[in-house]
Amino acid sequence: MVHSAQHLEDLKELVKLASNPETLDTAKVKCISKYEGVFVNEKTLDCTRMAAAAAIDLVEGIVKGVSSKFNDLI
């Protein structure tokens, strides 16, 4: 894993704040002050997990030499 446990906890907190309309502005301010060019909303954590899973699947496919429906694009 590249990110520290603290980074993931911070992200979870930001997502929780962003998921509530009453605390959305607080989440935006925390995010802007801590991470330049990063935006959060209620789907941020799900998207990060899907991106990580996709990267793992890609590497596994390359290592195993699994044929992909995208081979025609390469």
C-alpha positions as CSV (number, residue, x, y, z in Angstrom):
1,M,0.0,0.0,0.0
2,V,1.3,3.4,-0.9
3,H,-0.7,5.6,1.5
4,S,-0.3,5.5,5.2
5,A,-3.1,4.4,7.5
6,Q,-3.4,8.1,8.7
7,H,-3.9,9.3,5.1
8,L,-6.7,6.7,4.6
9,E,-8.4,7.8,7.8
10,D,-8.1,11.5,6.8
11,L,-9.8,10.5,3.5
12,K,-12.6,8.7,5.2
13,E,-13.2,11.7,7.4
14,L,-13.3,14.0,4.4
15,V,-15.7,11.7,2.6
16,K,-17.9,11.6,5.7
17,L,-18.0,15.4,5.9
18,A,-18.6,15.7,2.1
19,S,-21.5,13.2,2.3
20,N,-23.5,15.6,4.6
21,P,-24.8,18.8,3.0
22,E,-24.4,20.6,6.3
23,T,-20.7,19.8,6.5
24,L,-19.8,19.8,2.8
25,D,-18.2,23.2,3.0
26,T,-16.1,22.1,5.9
27,A,-14.9,19.1,3.9
28,K,-14.0,21.4,0.9
29,V,-12.0,23.7,3.1
30,K,-10.1,20.9,4.8
31,C,-9.4,19.3,1.5
32,I,-8.3,22.4,-0.2
33,S,-6.0,23.4,2.7
34,K,-4.4,19.9,2.9
35,Y,-4.3,18.6,-0.7
36,E,-3.8,20.8,-3.7
37,G,-6.0,19.8,-6.7
38,V,-7.9,17.1,-4.8
39,F,-11.7,17.1,-4.7
40,V,-14.0,15.0,-2.6
41,N,-17.6,14.0,-2.6
42,E,-19.6,11.1,-1.3
43,K,-18.2,8.7,-3.9
44,T,-14.5,9.6,-3.5
45,L,-13.6,6.6,-1.3
46,D,-15.5,4.2,-3.6
47,C,-13.6,5.6,-6.6
48,T,-10.3,5.2,-5.0
49,R,-11.0,1.6,-4.2
50,M,-12.1,0.9,-7.8
51,A,-9.0,2.6,-9.2
52,A,-6.8,0.5,-6.9
53,A,-8.6,-2.7,-7.9
54,A,-8.3,-1.9,-11.6
55,A,-4.6,-1.3,-11.2
56,I,-4.2,-4.6,-9.4
57,D,-6.2,-6.4,-12.1
58,L,-4.1,-4.8,-14.8
59,V,-0.8,-5.9,-13.2
60,E,-2.1,-9.4,-12.6
61,G,-3.3,-9.7,-16.2
62,I,0.1,-8.6,-17.5
63,V,2.0,-10.9,-15.2
64,K,-0.2,-13.9,-16.1
65,G,-0.3,-13.0,-19.8
66,V,-4.1,-13.0,-19.8
67,S,-5.7,-12.0,-23.0
68,S,-7.8,-8.9,-22.7
69,K,-10.6,-7.5,-24.8
70,F,-8.4,-4.4,-25.0
71,N,-5.5,-6.2,-26.8
72,D,-6.9,-4.9,-30.1
73,L,-6.2,-1.4,-28.9
74,I,-2.5,-2.0,-28.2
